Amino acid sequence: MTTPADADADAVARLATDVRPDFPALRDEHAPAYLDSAATSQTPRQVLDAERAFVDAGTAAVHRGASEATGRATLAFEDARADVARFVGAREDEIVWTQNATDALNMVALGMADASAGLGDPRFALGPGDEILVTEAEHHANLIPWQRLARRTGASLRWVPVREDGTWSIDDARVALNSRTRVFAFAHVSNVTGLIAPAPELAELAHTVGATVVLDACQSVPHMPVDLAALGVDFAAFSGHKMLGPTGIGVLAGRADALAALPPARTGGSTITTVTMTDAEFLPPPQRFEAGTQAVTQAIGLGAAVRYLEGVGRERLAAREQQLATMLMDAAAAVPGVHIVGPAAGHERAALVSVVVDGVHAHDVGQFLDARGVAVRVGHHCAQPLHRRLGVAATTRASGYLYTSDEDVARFRAALAEVRPFFGVSS
């Protein structure tokens, strides 16, 4: 007899089968095993249909003019904001549309640079003697903006070091945080190691020393239930194209008081209340950060992606990702001469695995897998300092999502096992 628990397990395991018909790129029986979702996810027809329906009905500038078309466009644009806010446990006025997550992180750093120059609230002003803390595992998008901010303000950039496997812990962060730390920026989930950082505990720890907490949530929001209010971070960034949505749209989420205090990095039309020839007064968030013509169609597509993921069920998706994490780890670990970076087997990790293959460069591994119908990511994954610490120029990364099937993982394992023999590398 099937118990409710068994039924739930069956529903989780059946997820890929249930959703794959919604993804045009995956319908063909000859479609590759797509294991590069950590870079960019596939797009379901429901998102494509939402974008097309908006364009077909007639586009118009949002928040500008008094026409019926403008009203319809503005309503759809703001409804999408409400969808995203609900999805991450934020208020609507705490969601700012950006070009992507990289843009969002730059907006925070540039706003702090302006605050340091005397523009806006001094709570975000930095200067000599202050410290900005990151980790050695950060994506370049969550490193270079802070490098620039340190140079502009005279603050010092420091980092939490990683271990030989690329991981770090809250104890490591505790050692690095001190009374001079003004900003602590870290990834919720590493795009290389799959490490899941204990964000609530880290945020609480950082706040005890008065630091602003900035979260790179690109690899967490698409894959697990995320409640930003519960996490306690001040700012968070994520991208639409990693969570079934379009490219060209991202989100800066921030606590209402933090956004109100942060100077806008982009200025111009749609952000202001009053302008003279010598000064300007800005609207409250989020509009004060959304200068110029917005990516309306893309925002509507992201709203549709959020509704799709809600329909799938966040808990069901998270449970399937745990299955995939184990399967990917097991697949890589089963092949001789393949070394996994990141948390060891038995430790919680995201549904991605980065590997080094003895005697074969990652780019050659990727090309071979692609020839076998398995699409993965190769390179340094925009994390050169981490790879330098690992002692390798590049890794091969396989990453799954809700449409990833057991067969996809099996194809990855079989193709990976052929790599070293093909290149004549002895066991």
N, C-alpha and C positions, 0 to 999 in steps of 0.2 A: 504494500500500500504506500502511496506517495504522501509524505508529510508536507505541511506548509513550508518547512525549511527546505525540503527537497525541491518543492515547486519553485521556491525563490531561487535556489541554486540553478535549477533548469532554466529559469527566465534569464538569469545573468549570463549563463553559457550560451543562450540562444540569441543574445543581443545582436551580434554581427549579422546573423541570418535574417533577423527581423528588419534591420535598418538598411542593409546594403542595396535593396531595390530603390531606395530613395536617392542614391548617389550615382549620377549618370556616368562618372568616370570609372565606376566599379561594376557596372552591369555586365560588361562583356566578359564572357568566360575566359578570355585570353588576357584579361587585365593583369598587370603585374601585382605582386604582393606589395602593397604600398605601406612601407614601414618608415615613413619620413614625416609623420604628423607633428612631431615636435618642431619642425621647421614651418610647415604650412599644412593645414588640414584640407581634406576634400570638402566640397560644398553640396548640400542636399538640394533637391529640386524645390523644396519649400522655400528656401532662401532665394533661389534664382527667381521663383515665381513672384515673391514679394517685391523684389526689386523691379521686375518687369512690369508688374501691375501698377506700381507707382509711376514709372516712366510713361506707360501707356495712357494713364489717366491725365497726364500733363504735368510737367514740372513747373516749379515756381520758387522764387527766393523765399526763404523762411525768415520770419520776424521782420519782414520789410514790406510795407505797403498795406492796403486795406482790401485787396481783391479777394474774391471767393477762392481763387486758386492758391493765393498765398495762405489763406486760412487753412485749407486742406493740407497743404505741404507742412505748415508749422505744426498742425495737430499730429500728423504722422511722425514728424521728426521728434516731437516731444514725447509721444507715446513710446517710441523706441528708447528714449532716455529712461522712461519709467520702467520699461521691461528690464533694461540692464541694471538699474538701481535695485529693483526687486531681487534680481538674480544674485547680487553680491552683498545684499544686506545693507544697502546705503539709501540715503534720501536722494530724491531727484536732483536737488540743488547741489549734491555732492558728486555728480557725474559730469565730467567735462569731456567733450568730444575732441580727439586729437587725430593726427595723421596715423599714428601707430604708437606702440609702447615706447619706442625710442624717443619719439617726439615728446611724449608725456614726461619721461624722466628728464629730458633736457629742459622742459618748461619749468620744472621744479628747481633745477640747478640754476637756470638763468634768472628765475624770479628771486632766488636767494642772492645772486650776484647783484641784482638791482637793489635789493634791500640793503646789501652791504655798502652800496654806493649812496645810501641815504634816501632811496625811493621806497616809500611804503613803510610797513610795520617793522620796527627794529628787532622784533623777536627772531627774524630770520637773518639778521646781519652777522657776518663772520669777519674775523680779522686775525692778525698774528697772535699766536698762542692758542687759537681754537683748533680743533681736530675734526676731520671728516673720516669716518670709519666705514670701510667696505670689507669684503672678503676676497681672498685670493682666487676664489672660484667664480667670480662674477663674469657675466656676459659683458662685452665691451660697452653695450648700451647703458649698463649700470656701473661703469667704471670711468670712461672718458669724460662724461659730464662733470664728475666729481674731481677729476684731475684738473679740468679747466677752472672749476670753481675755486679750488685751492690756489691755483696760480693767480687768479684775479683778486683774491682777497687776502693772500698771505697766510691763510690757514694751512695746516699740515694734513696731508693725506696719509692715513694709516690703514692697515688691513689685518684681518684675522687670517693667520696662516693655515694652510691645509696640510693634511697628513699625506703620506706617500700614496694613499689610494684616492686622494682628491677630496676627502671628507673633512668636516670640521664639526665642532660641537658647541653647545651653549657654554660649556666651561671655558672653551677657547675664547668665545666672545666676552665672557665675564672678565677674563684677564686683560683684554684689549680695551674695554670700555673704561672711561675714567671721567673725572669732573670737567675735563676740557673737551670731551666729545660733544659736538653740536649736532651732528648728523650721523645716523647709522643706516646705511643702505645695503640691502641684501636680497638675494633671490629666495622666494618661498620654496621653489623646487629648482634644482640645478638642471640646466639643459644638457649637461655632459654626464654627470654622475648619477642623476636621478635622486640625489639626496633631498629629503623633505625636511626643511628647517622648522624648528618649533617656534613658529612666528609669535604666538601670544606670549610665551615666556620671554622671548627675546625683546619684544616690544616693551613689556613691563620692566625688564632689566634696563633697557635704554632710557626709558622715561624716568627711572630713579636718579639718573645723572643729568636729566634735563635735555636729552638728545631728541631731535626730530627723527621719526622712523619712516623710511621710504622703502616700500616693498615692490620688488619685481615679481609680479604675479602672473607672468606670461604662461608659465608651465603648470600653474595650479588652478586658476579660474576655469580653464576649459575642461579639467579632468577630475575635479573633486569638489564637494560642497565647500564654498568659501563664504564666510560671513565677515566682511571687513570690520564691522563694528565690534564683533566679538574678538577679532584678532587684535584690535587696539592699535593699529598702525595709523600714522598721520596721513600718508599718501600711499597710493598703490597704482601700478600701471599694468595694463594688459592690452592685447591686440585682437582685433576681430578675426584675422585670417588664421589664427591658431585654434579658433573655436567655432568652425563651420561657417564663419562669416566672410565678407568680402575683404580684399586688400584695401588699403587706403583709409582705414578707420581704426582708431584705437581709443583708449579710455584712460584719463587721469581721474582717479577717484581720490577724494580727500575729505577729511573731516571738515564740516562746515566752517568752524572757526579758523582752521588752518588755511583753507582756500580764501577766506575773507581777508586774511593777513598777508597772503602771498602776492607780490606785485605781478601783474600779467606780463609774460614774456613776449607775447604777440599783441600788437596794438593796431588800432585802425577802426574801420567800420564795424558796427554791431556791438562794440564793446563799451560804448561811452554813454553818458547822460548829457554832458555839456563840454563843448570844446571852444576855446578861444585861440587866438594866435600865439599864445605863450603857454597854455596849459590845457589839461583835460581832466575830467572827472569820470570815473568808470562805474559801470553797472555792477551790481552784486554778482557773485558766482551763481551759475556757471558761465553766464553770458560774457562776463568781463574777460574770460580767457579764449573766447571763440571769435577771433577776428576774421573778417572777410567772409567770402562765400563758403559755406560749409559743405561737407561731403554728405549731402542729404540722402541720396540713394543708398550709399554705403551704410549710413546709420540705420536706415530702415531695414537693410539686409541683416545687420547685426542684431536688431531687435527680433527679427524672424528666427535667427540662429538660436537666440536665447530661448525663445518659445519652443523651438524644436527640442533643445536639450532638456527643458523642463518636462516636455511630453515623454521623453525617454525615461526620465527620473534620475535625479542626481545620485541617489544611493545606489541604484542599479548600475549606473555608469561607473561609480567609484569601485563597486565590488568587481565589476568586469575588469577594470584597470588593475586591480590587485591580482586577478588571475593572469592577466597578460604580463605583468611584471615578473611573476614567478616563471611563466612559460618562456619568456625571453631570456631570463637568467639561466634557466635550465638548458635552453637550446645552445647558448654560447658556451656554457660550462662543459657541455658534453663533447666539445670538439677539441682534440689535442692541439696544443700550441696557440690557443686563444686565451688571452688574459683580459679579465673584466675590470674596469675601473669603477670606483664608487662603493657604496655599501655592500658588504658581503651578503651571501645567501642567508636568509633568515631575518634580515633587517628590513624595515619598511623602506620602500623606494617607489618612485614613479614607474610607469610602464614604458621605460626606455632603458637600453643597455648600450654602453660604449665599450668597444673592445680594441685591443691591439693584437694583431696576428703576427706571430714570430716569423721574421724573414720576409714579410710582404708589406709594402707600403700601403697605407690606408686607401690611397687613391686607386691603387691596383685592385685592392679588395672590393672597393665600391664598383669599379667598372666590371669586374668579374661577376659580382652579384647581379648587377643590372643586366648583363648578358644572359643570366639565368632567370630573369623575370622577377627580381627582388629589388625594389627601390629603397635605398637607405641614404643616409647623409655621411659624407666623409669630410675631413679637414679638422680645423681647430674649433669649429662651431662658435666663432666669435668669442673665444675664451683662450687667447694665447698665453696669458700668465699661468693659467691652470695647467695647460699642456706642457709648458716649460717646467713647471714644478713636477709634473708626472714623468718628465724626461723623454717625452715623445713629441714629434712634430705634428702628429695628427692621429685621430682615432676614427673608427667606423661606428656609427650610431644607428641602431634600429629602434624605432619608436612606434607605439601602437595607439589606437583610439577606438571609439565605439564600434567602428565598422571593421576592425581588424579581426580576422577569423583564425581559428586554430590552424587551418590549412596554410594561412599566410606565415605563421610562425614555423610550421613544419618545413615550408619551402626555404625559409631563411636558414634553418638549421642544416638542411641538406646541402644548400649551396655553399654555406660557410665551410662545411666539411670538405668540399672539393677544392678550396682555395689553395692550400699549401701543396697538395699533390699536383695541381695544375701548374704551379710556378716552380715545381721541382725542389721544394723545400722538404728536407727529410724530417721525420718525426724525432 
